[in-house]
Amino acid sequence: MLVQAIMTSPAITVTASASVAEAARLMLDNRISGLPVVDANGALVGIVSEGVKDQLVWVDPYYGIALPPPDAETRQA
């Protein structure tokens, strides 16, 4: 099997200036677990994955909004 068989096309991307909440919303709305981070020219500069998102935000499954995680203070220590 090739990657093209399972990839999202066109790619759903985010810029480095987007908020973590925006990235989380994109991942939630599109049911994807990672986002390529691109610059103004569309060049890849990084990747945000679901594991990182879960460390930075908490998505309320009922309201579907991104909030600071309940224990954000302890995670930053």
N, C-alpha and C positions, 0 to 999 in steps of 0.2 A: 504494500500500500504506500502511496506517495502522500506527502504533506498536503498537497493541493486538494486531496479528497476530503480533508477535515478542516481546512482553514476557512476563516471568514473572509469573504471578498466582496467589495473592497474592504480593506483593513479599517477597523475602527480604531482611531488614534486619539491621543490627548497631547497637549503641549505642556511643557515644563511649568508654564505660568498658571495652569489650571489648578484649582483647589483639589485636595484629596477627596472632599465631598463630591465634587464634579466627576472625578475619576470613578469613585465608588458607584455613583448613579449610573454612569455609562456601563459599567460592568454588570450592575444589577439589571438595568433595562434591557441590555442585549444578551444577558445570560452567558457572559464570557468571564474567564478567570484571569485574564491579563490584558494589558493595553500597551502597545508600543508608544513611547514618548518621542515626539518629533519636534524638530525646530521649525522656524518660519518657512524653510525651504522644503520641508517634508522629510528631511534626513533623520534617521534614527539616532536618538541620543540616549535612550534608556528604555527600560521596561518596568511597568508597575504590575505586580502580580497579586492575586487574591490573598496570598499569605501576608504580604506587606499591607494591603488594604485592611485586613482584619486586625492588624496591630495598631492602625492609625484611626480607624473609624468603626463605628458600630451601626449597622443598618437595621432599623426597626422593621421586622417582618410584617407587622400590621399596617403601619403608616407608610413604610417604604421610603423613609428619609434617612439620610446619613447624619449621625450625631457623634460627638466625641464619645469614645468608649467609656463605659461606666467606671473603669479603674484606670483612666488615662494618667493620673498623677503617679501611680505606682509603676506604670510601664516606662515612664520617662526617667525614673531613678536609676 
